[in-house]
Amino acid sequence: MTSVPIETAAPVTLEITQITAPQLIPTSTIKPNPQVYKDAIRTSLRASTLDAVFAAVFGVATGGILLSNFLLELGASPVVFGMLSSIPMLVNLVQPLGAYLSERSSSRFHYSLKTHGIGRLLWLVLGFSIIASPWIGVTSEQLVVLTLLVVLFSGLLGGLGTASWLSWLATIVPRRLRGRYFGIRNSAASLTNLLSVPLAGLAVSHWYGGTLQGYGIILFVAIAFGLISLGCQYFQIDMNPALQNSSLVKYQQISESAVTETEGTGAVNQIPSPCNEVTSIWNNYNFFRFVLYFGFWMLAVNISAPFFNFYMLDKLHLDVSCVTLYGSLQAGASMLLIVLWGKLADKIGNRRILMSIGILVALTPLLWMGVSGNSWNIWLWLPLLHIFTGGTSAAIDLCNNNLQLGIAPVKNQSIYFAIASAVAGVSGALGATIGGFIAQFAEQGGLLGLFALSTVCRLVAILPLIFVKEPH
């Protein structure tokens, strides 16, 4: 979410007069003072790294193996697992609306606080329901439905804020350092996963009140960490979206000594029209080719990805603590290699890595075929498989993000990010839904069949990437 220390962030005083975080940068006061700008950027990047660390703890409880095991304990079917994976992707459809609303706001920080903050607080409803279920008579079926509803509405709120947050971060992180910085940031998040996933898994499986109550306690702890992560954003340079498209962009270009095409001054402070922005995006053929690749890739990956944990828990009958240990190995491999991927991406480009490593990731589902519950698979093959998956998927996630940041124009980036996320979200949700229905026929080899289908689709999805041009 290394070698660079993660320090506790202090209030940023970027400016010109003196502004404490969150600081809004007025148009008329921005002056090309690179040293002041660099100091504020350093503080913002440290705060963003801490944001990723605390958010990773929140994600451990609200997704992944712990949430999957919770639903499995409630007797959820494979279709429910498909829905659980498809909802967070399907809600990306609201990202274009969120991008438009964020451009009408006056602060990236306050907009993020409203969307992600309320979305994370919604998980309190599920936490209270789990803890109080013996006294208020909530059934397992009702808890399954409530879980899906919380995932849906928190995802919708998160979807409204994601494009704005990504545009905010894209402006803060200097272009030439994106690969290295996101590698360090994701490595810190992976280290957090490495430590917190097995601890949370042990706490849930050995909780004296049972695994369901144990999950409820862990959920409360995770929500607290999620709110702390939003507090870290307070120490980042705040952005006024209207100014982000004009003065701040020009100031960043001065700081980085970048030579870019300047926008006309007559429209820099105008709020973008969604229709005009969507039209300009589809006229941007390079971005369209990236979106085509990204959408197909998300569909192909999610045909099988949501069902690896289900396969281990339900078909191989592995204990949740064992599965969380595999997740830690995967996070550890990601943590160790992602910084290397970031530096390599800065040198040779993101597209080359996506094409070469993408082939390995495409073949990964085939490695699950023939896996059984014997000792050789449990203690050797499955750990090696998760380590391999963590190292390769880290490259794909990092380079997909960096390539998108590089291709999207600087002006009104949030609209571009929103369109890409919406397309990828629908495609990913469709893939998870297809996988869920195939997994229903597991007795007839459905799970192994969807693993093979996912490999074929992943290989096909790489083809549009050949025609994508990565800016230098």
N, C-alpha and C positions, 0 to 999 in steps of 0.2 A: 503494500500500500503505500554495517558497512563502514564504509570508511569515513563518511562525513558524520560528525556528531550531531545528534538531535537535541537541541537545547530547548529549555523552556522559553516560550516566546514572551517578549515584553512589548508594551504598547509601542506602535510604530509612530514615528514623528516625521513622516514624509512631508516635506513641504517647504514651505515658502513662508508662511506664518507658522504656526505650530498646531498640528492637528493630532489628537490622540485617536487611537483605533476605536471604532472603525472610522477612518477618515475619508471624507469625500473630497475629490480633487477638483477644485473649481477651474473653469476654462481659462479665465483671465489670469490666473496666478501661476500656471505651469511654466517653468523656465528650464531650459536645458542645463541642469546641474547633475551631471552623470554620477558623481560620488554620493549625493543625497539619495538619488534614485536607486543606486546599487545597494546602499545600506538598507533602504526600505524593502527592496526585493529580497535580500538575504533573510530579513525577519519574516517576511511573508512566506518564503519557501520553508523555513523551519516550522512555522505555524501550520502550513499545509501538510507537512510530513507528520506532525503530531495529530492533526485531523485524521489522516489516514490510519494511524496507529489505533486511536480510540474507536474509529468507525469500524475497523477490522474486528474488534471485540464485539461490537453490536451485531455485525454480520454473522459471527460465529453462531449466535443463538437464534437469529431470525432467518437463517437459511442454511443450506448445506446439510451435513449429516445429522446434527442435533434435531433440526426441525423434521427431517425425514424419519428419524427414529421415533420421534413423538407421534407422528401420524401413523406410523406402522404399529405402535403400541395401541393406538385407538382403532386399529383394524381397517385402515384406509386401503382402497383398491389401487391398482396401477393407474386407472383413469384419474384418480385424485392426485397421484404423483405427477401425471402429465399436466394437469391443471395447475398444480403448484409451481411447476417450472414455466408454464406458458404465461401465467398472469403477469409476472414481473416484466416479461418481454412485450406482452400485448399492450400494457399500459403506456408503453412508449409512444403510442398513437397520440397521446395528449401533449407530447413534447413540442410540436409546432405551436400549439396554443400557449404552452408555457413560455416558449421563446418570445412570442408576441407580447404576452403580458409582462414578461421581465423587461422588455425594451421600453415599456411604459412606466416602469418603476424608477426610483431615483437612487436606489442602493442595491448592489448585488448581495451584500451581507444580509440586509433586512428581508430581502425576497427569499433568500435561502433559509433564513430562520423561520419564516412563516411556512414554507412548503415542507422542508425536511423536518423541521421541529415538530409540527403537528403530526406529520406522518409517523414519526418515531414514538410520539406519545400515544398513538392509537394502540400500540402493542401492549400498553398497560391494561387495556380491556381484556385481552387474552390472558395476560398474567394473572389478573384477579379472578377470572373465570376458572382457571386451572386450580389455583390454590383453594378457592371457595367451592369447587364442584361437589365435594362430599356433603356440604351443608345446604347448598341451594339446588341440588339435584340436577346438575347439568350432565346429560348423557354423552357418551363417546361420539355419537353421530352429530350432536349439536356442537361439540368442540371441534370436530372436523370442519363443519360448515362455518363456524366462527373464525377458525384459522384462515380459511380461504377468503373470508370477507375482510379480515384484517390485512392479509397480504394484498388484496385487491385495492382497498382504499388507501393504505399507506403507500402502495406502489403508484397509484394515481397522483398523490401529492408529491411523491419523489420525482415522478415523470415531469410534473410541471416545473420542477426546479433544476433538473439535471442539465439541460442545455445552457441555462444561465450560469450554473456553476462551472461548467466546462469552458465556456467562453471567458469567464472571469479568470480561471487558472491559465488559459492559453495566453491571456494578455500579461499575466504576471511572469510566467516562465519565459526567459529569453529563448528565441528560436534555436540558436546554436547549442543550447544546453539541454534541450528537451529530452533527448535520449538518455543522457547521463542522469538528469534530475529524476525523471519518472522511474528510471531503473532503481535509484536510491529510495525513492518514495515507496515504490511497490515492494522493494526488498524489506523495508521497515514493516510494512503491513504483513508481508509473508512471515517475518520473524514473530510478529504478534500472533499470527495464526498457529505457527509452529508451537508456541508455548501455551496458548489459551485453549486450543481445540482438545488436546488430550486431557488437560486439567478439567475442562468443562465436561468432557465425556466421562471421566472418572467420578466427578461429583454427581452427575445424573444417574449413573449406573449403581452407585453405592449410597445414594441418599436414603436415609433411614425411613422416610415417608413414602418411598417408591419412586420409580423413574419419572412418572408424570409430575408429581409434586417437585421432584428435583429439577425438572426442566423449567417449571414455573419460577423457581428461585433464581436459576441461572438467567432467565429472561429478564427479571427485574434488574439484576446486576448489569446485563447488557444494555438495557435501556438507559441506565445512568451513564454508562460509557458513551453511548450514542449522543446524549445531550452534551457531554463534555467535549466531544469532537466538534460539535457546532460552535461551542464556545471558543475553540481554537481559531475558527474563522474570523473572530473578532479582531485578531491581531494581524490579519492580512490587509493589504492596501485595498480599501473599498473602491468600488467603481460606480460611477453614474453611467448607465448604459448609453445615454445620448452622447456623453462626452467620450466614452470609450471608443466610439466610432470616429472621433475627430481629434481633439487635442491630445488625449493620452496616447493614441496610436502613433501620432506624429512624434510625441516625446519619446516613446519607446524606440522608434526608428532612429532618432538622434542618438540615444544612448547606445544602441547596438551598431551605429554607423552603417545602417542598412540603406540600401538604395532600392526603393520601391516606387511603384507608380502612385502618385498622389491622387486623392479623390477631389472632385470639384467641391469648392467651399460652399456652394449654395445649398447643399442638401445634407450637410454633415450632422445637423442637429435635428433632422426630421425623424419622426418615428416611422419605421419601415412598414409598408403595407404588406400583409401576408401574401396577397395574390401576386404583387410585383416581385417579391423575393422568391416565391416558388417558381415563377416564370424564369427568373434569371438563373436559378439553380439548374433547371432542366436545359437551359441553353449552355450551361457549363458542362461540356461533354466529358471532360476528364473526371469531374466530380460525379457525374452520372455513372460512369464506368466503375468508379470506386463503390458507389452505392449498390450497383448491380452485383459486384463481387461480394460485398459485405452482407447483403441480404441472403444470397445463396449460401454463403459460408455459415451464417447463423442457423439457417434451416437445416443444413447438413449436420452440423455439430449437435444440435439439440434433438435430433432424431434419437440419439443414443445417450448423450451426456447425463440427462436426469436419471437414468436407470442403472448406472453402475453401482451406486450405493444401494438401490433397491435390490439389485442382483446379489450383492454380498449379504445384506441383512435378511432377505426373504428366501432366496434360493440356496445360498451357502450356509445360512443360519449362523453367521458370525456375530459375536457380541459387539455391542455398540462401542465399547472401549477399544476393541481391536480395530474397528473401522476408523475411529477417530485417530488412532495411531498412524494408520495409512495416510490419513489426511494431513497429519503433521509432517510425515516424510515428503509428501507432495509439496507442502508449503515450504519446507526446508530446501528442497531442490530448486524451487522457484526463487527463494531468497538468495541462494548462492549464485545462481546463474543470471538473474535479471539485470544486475549491474553490468555484467559482461555483455549481455545483449544490448543494453543501452549504449555502451561505448562503441560496440560494433556497428550499431545502427547509425550513429553519428558519423562513422567513417565510410561505410559502404552503402548506406541507404536502407530504408525500412522495407521497400518492395522486394529487394533481393532476399532478405531474410524470410519474408512472408512466403515467397515462392518455394524456397528450399526446405525450410522447416515445416511449411504447410503440408508437404508430401508426407513427412514423418508423422505429423499429427493426424493426417487422413488415414494412415495405416494403423493407428493405435487401436481402434475398436476390434480389429482382427486379432489382436493379442489377447483379448478377453475370451475368445472362443476356445473352449476346452478347459477353462479354469474350473476347478472343483474344490471341495472342502478338505482335501487331504493336506497333510503336514507340509509337503513340498511346496504346494501352492500358497499356503497361508504364511509360511515363514520365509520364503525366498521369492517366488514369482510375483505375488501381489505387492510386496514392498518394492521390488525392482520396477514393476509396472507403474506404480504411483510416482516413484522418483523420476522415471522417464517422462511421464505425463506432466509433472510439475515443471521440469526443465524446458520442455518444448512449448507447452501452453503459455509459459511466461513470455517467450519470444513473440508468440502470436498476439497476445493481448497488448503487449507494449507497442509493437510495431503497427498494429491496427490503429491504436490510439494516435500515435505520432504521425502516421500517414494521413489520417483524417485531419489533424491539426495543420499539417503542411499544405494540404490541397484546398481547404476551405479559405476563401478570401478573408482578409482581416476585418473588413467592414461587415457588420451584422453577422458575425460568426455563429451566434447562437441559433439563428434560423437554419443555417446549413447543418449544424450538429443535430438539431431537432429532426430535420427531414431524414438524415441518415439513421438516427436512432429509431425513428418511427418505422422505417422500412425494415430495418434489422429486427425490431421488436415483433412486428407482424410475422416475419419469416421464421424467427426463432420460436414463437408461439405455435405456429403451424407445424414446425418440426417436432416440438414436444408433444403436441396433440396426436400427430401421426404415430409417434413412438409409443404413446400411451395405449392407443388402440391395438397396435401390433403386440405390445407386451401382454395384452389380455390373453393371447393365445400362447402363453409361455410353455404350456404342456406340450404343444406341438412345435417347440423350438422357436417360439416367437421372439424371445430376447436375443438369442443368437442370430436370428434372421435380421433383426433391426440393427445389430452391430455391423453385419455385412453390408446392409443397405446404406448405413451411415458412411462407411468407408467409400463406397462408390460415389455417393453424392458429394463428399468432401473433395475428392479428386476432381470432379467436374466443376465444383465451385471455384477452384483455383484458376481456371482458364481465363475469366474476365480480367484477372489481375495482370495478365500479360500486356494488356492494352492501356493500363493505367500509367500515367507519367508522373513521377515524383519530382517536385521542385527541389532544386539544390539550395 
